[in-house]
Amino acid sequence: MNYQIVNIAECSNYQLEAANILTEAFNDLGNNSWPDMTSATKEVKEC
C-alpha cells in the first residue's frame, strides 16, 4: 500500500472524503460526534 501526505485545505474533494470518513467511522462505532456530512465537513474545514 502506498500512502501520501496531502494538504486537504487545497482540495474540496479531499475535504469531502475526510468528512465522509469521520461520519462513517464514528457512526459505525455508535458515536454521534459527526452525525452528518454537514457537521463533519465543518469540522474538517476548521482543522
A tleap script that builds the chain and sets N, CA, C and O, in Angstrom:
source leaprc.protein.ff14SB
mol = sequence {
  NMET ASN TYR GLN ILE VAL ASN ILE ALA GLU
  CYS SER ASN TYR GLN LEU GLU ALA ALA ASN
  ILE LEU THR GLU ALA PHE ASN ASP LEU GLY
  ASN ASN SER TRP PRO ASP MET THR SER ALA
  THR LYS GLU VAL LYS GLU CCYS
}
set mol.1.N position { 0.838 -1.166 0.000 }
set mol.1.CA position { 0.000 0.000 0.000 }
set mol.1.C position { 0.890 1.240 0.000 }
set mol.1.O position { 1.906 1.285 0.695 }
set mol.2.N position { 0.511 2.218 -0.766 }
set mol.2.CA position { 1.263 3.460 -0.872 }
set mol.2.C position { 0.491 4.587 -0.199 }
set mol.2.O position { -0.689 4.782 -0.489 }
set mol.3.N position { 1.131 5.325 0.687 }
set mol.3.CA position { 0.483 6.433 1.369 }
set mol.3.C position { 1.149 7.731 0.976 }
set mol.3.O position { 2.338 7.763 0.658 }
set mol.4.N position { 0.382 8.793 0.999 }
set mol.4.CA position { 0.905 10.105 0.642 }
set mol.4.C position { 0.257 11.143 1.549 }
set mol.4.O position { -0.951 11.099 1.779 }
set mol.5.N position { 1.042 12.063 2.057 }
set mol.5.CA position { 0.517 13.163 2.862 }
set mol.5.C position { 0.169 14.307 1.925 }
set mol.5.O position { 0.992 14.734 1.115 }
set mol.6.N position { -1.058 14.799 2.042 }
set mol.6.CA position { -1.505 15.900 1.190 }
set mol.6.C position { -2.138 16.985 2.051 }
set mol.6.O position { -2.595 16.724 3.164 }
set mol.7.N position { -2.159 18.194 1.526 }
set mol.7.CA position { -2.805 19.316 2.195 }
set mol.7.C position { -4.252 19.363 1.724 }
set mol.7.O position { -4.533 19.817 0.615 }
set mol.8.N position { -5.175 18.894 2.568 }
set mol.8.CA position { -6.568 18.828 2.132 }
set mol.8.C position { -7.231 20.201 2.073 }
set mol.8.O position { -8.317 20.335 1.509 }
set mol.9.N position { -6.600 21.209 2.641 }
set mol.9.CA position { -7.163 22.560 2.577 }
set mol.9.C position { -7.211 23.072 1.144 }
set mol.9.O position { -7.979 23.980 0.827 }
set mol.10.N position { -6.397 22.494 0.291 }
set mol.10.CA position { -6.317 22.953 -1.093 }
set mol.10.C position { -7.256 22.201 -2.033 }
set mol.10.O position { -7.302 22.515 -3.222 }
set mol.11.N position { -7.998 21.227 -1.538 }
set mol.11.CA position { -8.822 20.401 -2.425 }
set mol.11.C position { -10.152 20.042 -1.747 }
set mol.11.O position { -10.171 19.311 -0.757 }
set mol.12.N position { -11.240 20.549 -2.276 }
set mol.12.CA position { -12.548 20.283 -1.672 }
set mol.12.C position { -12.922 18.799 -1.751 }
set mol.12.O position { -13.641 18.303 -0.883 }
set mol.13.N position { -12.452 18.088 -2.769 }
set mol.13.CA position { -12.734 16.648 -2.848 }
set mol.13.C position { -12.098 15.899 -1.686 }
set mol.13.O position { -12.712 14.996 -1.118 }
set mol.14.N position { -10.875 16.265 -1.330 }
set mol.14.CA position { -10.212 15.634 -0.182 }
set mol.14.C position { -10.940 15.978 1.113 }
set mol.14.O position { -11.067 15.131 1.997 }
set mol.15.N position { -11.415 17.205 1.230 }
set mol.15.CA position { -12.167 17.609 2.418 }
set mol.15.C position { -13.432 16.768 2.558 }
set mol.15.O position { -13.767 16.326 3.657 }
set mol.16.N position { -14.131 16.549 1.453 }
set mol.16.CA position { -15.348 15.737 1.493 }
set mol.16.C position { -15.037 14.282 1.823 }
set mol.16.O position { -15.801 13.634 2.538 }
set mol.17.N position { -13.934 13.767 1.314 }
set mol.17.CA position { -13.526 12.399 1.647 }
set mol.17.C position { -13.233 12.271 3.140 }
set mol.17.O position { -13.638 11.297 3.776 }
set mol.18.N position { -12.528 13.257 3.696 }
set mol.18.CA position { -12.210 13.235 5.125 }
set mol.18.C position { -13.487 13.330 5.959 }
set mol.18.O position { -13.625 12.626 6.960 }
set mol.19.N position { -14.411 14.182 5.559 }
set mol.19.CA position { -15.683 14.322 6.270 }
set mol.19.C position { -16.474 13.019 6.212 }
set mol.19.O position { -17.095 12.623 7.198 }
set mol.20.N position { -16.451 12.368 5.084 }
set mol.20.CA position { -17.151 11.094 4.938 }
set mol.20.C position { -16.549 10.034 5.855 }
set mol.20.O position { -17.277 9.249 6.462 }
set mol.21.N position { -15.231 10.011 5.956 }
set mol.21.CA position { -14.562 9.065 6.860 }
set mol.21.C position { -14.977 9.334 8.301 }
set mol.21.O position { -15.278 8.397 9.041 }
set mol.22.N position { -14.996 10.599 8.709 }
set mol.22.CA position { -15.428 10.944 10.071 }
set mol.22.C position { -16.844 10.450 10.335 }
set mol.22.O position { -17.108 9.793 11.342 }
set mol.23.N position { -17.742 10.772 9.426 }
set mol.23.CA position { -19.148 10.408 9.605 }
set mol.23.C position { -19.323 8.899 9.690 }
set mol.23.O position { -19.948 8.400 10.626 }
set mol.24.N position { -18.783 8.176 8.732 }
set mol.24.CA position { -18.974 6.725 8.693 }
set mol.24.C position { -18.283 6.013 9.850 }
set mol.24.O position { -18.873 5.141 10.487 }
set mol.25.N position { -17.042 6.381 10.121 }
set mol.25.CA position { -16.283 5.692 11.169 }
set mol.25.C position { -16.909 5.897 12.544 }
set mol.25.O position { -17.058 4.941 13.305 }
set mol.26.N position { -17.271 7.119 12.863 }
set mol.26.CA position { -17.823 7.374 14.187 }
set mol.26.C position { -19.242 6.832 14.323 }
set mol.26.O position { -19.612 6.342 15.389 }
set mol.27.N position { -20.040 6.913 13.263 }
set mol.27.CA position { -21.385 6.342 13.327 }
set mol.27.C position { -21.329 4.829 13.470 }
set mol.27.O position { -22.148 4.247 14.182 }
set mol.28.N position { -20.374 4.181 12.804 }
set mol.28.CA position { -20.215 2.727 12.923 }
set mol.28.C position { -19.872 2.309 14.348 }
set mol.28.O position { -20.206 1.206 14.780 }
set mol.29.N position { -19.202 3.203 15.074 }
set mol.29.CA position { -18.827 2.914 16.461 }
set mol.29.C position { -19.917 3.308 17.452 }
set mol.29.O position { -19.763 3.110 18.658 }
set mol.30.N position { -21.021 3.868 16.949 }
set mol.30.CA position { -22.102 4.304 17.824 }
set mol.30.C position { -21.874 5.678 18.415 }
set mol.30.O position { -22.592 6.093 19.325 }
set mol.31.N position { -20.880 6.389 17.906 }
set mol.31.CA position { -20.562 7.730 18.386 }
set mol.31.C position { -21.228 8.737 17.458 }
set mol.31.O position { -21.081 8.649 16.239 }
set mol.32.N position { -21.951 9.682 18.020 }
set mol.32.CA position { -22.714 10.637 17.225 }
set mol.32.C position { -22.027 12.003 17.147 }
set mol.32.O position { -22.701 13.027 17.035 }
set mol.33.N position { -20.694 12.026 17.204 }
set mol.33.CA position { -19.966 13.298 17.167 }
set mol.33.C position { -20.180 14.045 15.863 }
set mol.33.O position { -20.346 15.265 15.868 }
set mol.34.N position { -20.179 13.332 14.750 }
set mol.34.CA position { -20.412 13.930 13.428 }
set mol.34.C position { -21.491 13.098 12.749 }
set mol.34.O position { -21.183 12.215 11.950 }
set mol.35.N position { -22.750 13.374 13.062 }
set mol.35.CA position { -23.840 12.528 12.571 }
set mol.35.C position { -24.166 12.692 11.092 }
set mol.35.O position { -24.847 11.854 10.500 }
set mol.36.N position { -23.674 13.779 10.500 }
set mol.36.CA position { -23.995 14.028 9.092 }
set mol.36.C position { -22.820 14.710 8.406 }
set mol.36.O position { -21.875 15.160 9.053 }
set mol.37.N position { -22.900 14.777 7.082 }
set mol.37.CA position { -21.812 15.362 6.299 }
set mol.37.C position { -21.638 16.855 6.574 }
set mol.37.O position { -20.522 17.368 6.489 }
set mol.38.N position { -22.708 17.551 6.899 }
set mol.38.CA position { -22.609 18.987 7.172 }
set mol.38.C position { -21.718 19.249 8.379 }
set mol.38.O position { -20.813 20.080 8.316 }
set mol.39.N position { -21.969 18.547 9.469 }
set mol.39.CA position { -21.164 18.756 10.676 }
set mol.39.C position { -19.737 18.246 10.493 }
set mol.39.O position { -18.792 18.854 10.995 }
set mol.40.N position { -19.580 17.149 9.788 }
set mol.40.CA position { -18.239 16.613 9.553 }
set mol.40.C position { -17.427 17.522 8.632 }
set mol.40.O position { -16.237 17.732 8.864 }
set mol.41.N position { -18.055 18.057 7.602 }
set mol.41.CA position { -17.361 18.967 6.685 }
set mol.41.C position { -16.941 20.236 7.407 }
set mol.41.O position { -15.846 20.750 7.176 }
set mol.42.N position { -17.796 20.743 8.274 }
set mol.42.CA position { -17.452 21.932 9.064 }
set mol.42.C position { -16.227 21.651 9.933 }
set mol.42.O position { -15.325 22.484 10.026 }
set mol.43.N position { -16.193 20.495 10.561 }
set mol.43.CA position { -15.055 20.111 11.406 }
set mol.43.C position { -13.769 20.022 10.594 }
set mol.43.O position { -12.727 20.518 11.023 }
set mol.44.N position { -13.838 19.400 9.439 }
set mol.44.CA position { -12.657 19.252 8.585 }
set mol.44.C position { -12.136 20.618 8.155 }
set mol.44.O position { -10.927 20.847 8.173 }
set mol.45.N position { -13.018 21.518 7.774 }
set mol.45.CA position { -12.597 22.841 7.309 }
set mol.45.C position { -11.997 23.678 8.431 }
set mol.45.O position { -11.164 24.546 8.170 }
set mol.46.N position { -12.406 23.432 9.684 }
set mol.46.CA position { -11.862 24.167 10.825 }
set mol.46.C position { -10.446 23.719 11.168 }
set mol.46.O position { -9.685 24.479 11.766 }
set mol.47.N position { -10.088 22.509 10.799 }
set mol.47.CA position { -8.764 21.968 11.148 }
set mol.47.C position { -7.729 22.446 10.234 }
set mol.47.O position { -6.560 22.089 10.384 }
savepdb mol mol.pdb
quit
